Amino acid sequence: MALPFDDTTRRNIAERCAAFVRLSEGDATLALKRAAVAIALTASDRGDIETALLLTRRAASLRTHRAQWALPGGRCDTGETPVQAALRELHEELGLALAADAVLGLLDDYPTRSGYLITPVVMWVGGTAVPVPNPDEVASVHRVELAAIAADDAFDFTAIPESPGRVIRFHYGQGLIHAPTAALIYQFREVLAGRNTRVDTLEQPVFAWK
């Protein structure tokens, strides 16, 4: 079902986020470095007929996770909240300067194998804002329609010998996107459907453990 990029969709998504009950932080996560990503919602490539989220391909020159798919985001600076970090990173990576009232809600924190605790921040990008990727960080930016992440075959799960956890995969274009990005998008898709589905135990592929 299409979700037009309009005030009704914004209100509906804000209500879904408000109804979502986040997991409380456990002792095991206290030592992890804090990070945040933006689930930034905007018009799709087809215009206001559909809402989309912004997905980036990281620059090949980056020191870690080079050329991988990612949501805009990064490590929280000292004294910075996850919301502040997500807004700052969105501005630094894509040139989108949003106010705090653009935030619709937060999803569960996701612990990564590389030692980070990522907070996903759902936010609404104004219709006139155009992403301008920072070439030092972003190779390309893509608009993924919410109808695409809601499709029955958008995600699957597989196993690896290195872990008992299920590895989640998001089918995008002709390739696959893995956790943490796939896990965060999957939970957002579940929140849109009114389901409190947890993703913190979904596994990443071994290449993403570093």
NORTAWO-V972756 format. One record per residue. N is the residue number from 1. RES is the residue in three letters. SS is DSSP state (@ for helix, = for strand, . for the rest). OMEGA is omega in degrees with one decimal (* if undefined). Layout:
N	RES	SS	OMEGA
N	RES	SS	OMEGA
//
This chain:
1	MET	.	-178.9
2	ALA	.	174.7
3	LEU	.	-178.9
4	PRO	.	177.6
5	PHE	.	-177.0
6	ASP	.	-175.8
7	ASP	@	179.1
8	THR	@	178.3
9	THR	@	177.8
10	ARG	@	-179.7
11	ARG	@	-178.3
12	ASN	@	179.7
13	ILE	@	176.9
14	ALA	@	178.8
15	GLU	@	177.4
16	ARG	@	179.2
17	CYS	@	-180.0
18	ALA	@	-179.8
19	ALA	@	-178.4
20	PHE	.	-179.9
21	VAL	.	-177.7
22	ARG	.	172.9
23	LEU	.	174.8
24	SER	.	-179.4
25	GLU	.	176.3
26	GLY	.	-179.5
27	ASP	@	-175.8
28	ALA	@	-177.3
29	THR	@	-173.0
30	LEU	.	-177.4
31	ALA	.	-177.1
32	LEU	.	175.7
33	LYS	=	-176.6
34	ARG	=	176.8
35	ALA	=	179.7
36	ALA	=	174.8
37	VAL	=	178.6
38	ALA	=	164.6
39	ILE	=	-170.5
40	ALA	=	-174.8
41	LEU	=	-177.5
42	THR	=	176.2
43	ALA	=	179.6
44	SER	=	176.0
45	ASP	.	178.8
46	ARG	.	179.5
47	GLY	=	-174.1
48	ASP	=	179.0
49	ILE	=	-178.2
50	GLU	=	174.6
51	THR	=	-179.6
52	ALA	=	171.6
53	LEU	=	-178.0
54	LEU	=	179.5
55	LEU	=	-178.9
56	THR	=	167.3
57	ARG	=	-175.4
58	ARG	=	-179.6
59	ALA	.	-179.4
60	ALA	.	-178.1
61	SER	.	-177.5
62	LEU	.	-175.7
63	ARG	.	-178.6
64	THR	.	176.9
65	HIS	.	-177.4
66	ARG	.	176.1
67	ALA	.	179.0
68	GLN	.	174.3
69	TRP	=	-178.5
70	ALA	=	165.5
71	LEU	.	177.9
72	PRO	.	-179.9
73	GLY	=	-178.8
74	GLY	=	-176.2
75	ARG	=	175.9
76	CYS	.	173.6
77	ASP	.	179.1
78	THR	.	178.3
79	GLY	.	-176.0
80	GLU	.	174.3
81	THR	.	176.1
82	PRO	@	178.7
83	VAL	@	178.9
84	GLN	@	-179.6
85	ALA	@	-179.8
86	ALA	@	178.1
87	LEU	@	179.4
88	ARG	@	-178.2
89	GLU	@	177.3
90	LEU	@	178.1
91	HIS	@	-177.6
92	GLU	@	-175.4
93	GLU	@	-172.2
94	LEU	@	177.4
95	GLY	.	-178.8
96	LEU	.	-179.1
97	ALA	.	-178.6
98	LEU	.	175.0
99	ALA	.	-177.6
100	ALA	@	-178.7
101	ASP	@	173.9
102	ALA	@	-177.3
103	VAL	=	-179.5
104	LEU	=	-179.9
105	GLY	=	179.6
106	LEU	=	175.0
107	LEU	=	-178.6
108	ASP	=	170.8
109	ASP	=	179.7
110	TYR	=	178.5
111	PRO	=	-179.0
112	THR	.	177.9
113	ARG	.	-178.3
114	SER	.	172.5
115	GLY	.	179.7
116	TYR	=	171.5
117	LEU	=	-172.8
118	ILE	=	174.2
119	THR	=	176.2
120	PRO	=	-178.8
121	VAL	=	179.7
122	VAL	=	-177.4
123	MET	=	-175.8
124	TRP	=	-179.2
125	VAL	.	-179.1
126	GLY	.	-174.0
127	GLY	.	-178.1
128	THR	.	-177.8
129	ALA	.	-179.2
130	VAL	.	179.3
131	PRO	.	174.6
132	VAL	.	-174.2
133	PRO	.	172.8
134	ASN	.	-174.0
135	PRO	.	177.7
136	ASP	.	-176.5
137	GLU	.	-170.7
138	VAL	=	177.0
139	ALA	=	-179.4
140	SER	=	177.7
141	VAL	=	-173.6
142	HIS	=	177.1
143	ARG	=	-178.5
144	VAL	=	-177.9
145	GLU	=	-179.0
146	LEU	@	175.5
147	ALA	@	-179.1
148	ALA	@	-179.6
149	ILE	@	178.3
150	ALA	@	-177.9
151	ALA	.	-177.2
152	ASP	.	-176.8
153	ASP	.	-177.2
154	ALA	.	-176.7
155	PHE	=	167.9
156	ASP	=	-176.2
157	PHE	=	179.6
158	THR	=	-177.7
159	ALA	=	174.3
160	ILE	=	-178.2
161	PRO	.	-175.8
162	GLU	.	-174.5
163	SER	=	175.0
164	PRO	=	-178.2
165	GLY	=	177.0
166	ARG	=	176.9
167	VAL	=	179.7
168	ILE	=	178.6
169	ARG	=	176.4
170	PHE	=	-179.9
171	HIS	=	-178.3
172	TYR	=	-176.2
173	GLY	.	178.9
174	GLN	.	-175.7
175	GLY	=	-178.1
176	LEU	=	173.3
177	ILE	=	-175.1
178	HIS	=	174.4
179	ALA	.	8.1
180	PRO	.	-175.4
181	THR	@	-178.5
182	ALA	@	-179.2
183	ALA	@	-178.8
184	LEU	@	177.5
185	ILE	@	179.1
186	TYR	@	179.2
187	GLN	@	177.1
188	PHE	@	177.3
189	ARG	@	179.0
190	GLU	@	176.9
191	VAL	@	177.7
192	LEU	@	-179.9
193	ALA	.	178.5
194	GLY	.	-177.9
195	ARG	.	177.0
196	ASN	.	-178.0
197	THR	.	-178.5
198	ARG	.	-176.6
199	VAL	.	-173.0
200	ASP	.	179.2
201	THR	.	177.0
202	LEU	.	-170.2
203	GLU	=	172.7
204	GLN	.	173.4
205	PRO	.	-174.0
206	VAL	@	-177.5
207	PHE	@	-179.0
208	ALA	@	-176.0
209	TRP	.	-175.6
210	LYS	.	*
//
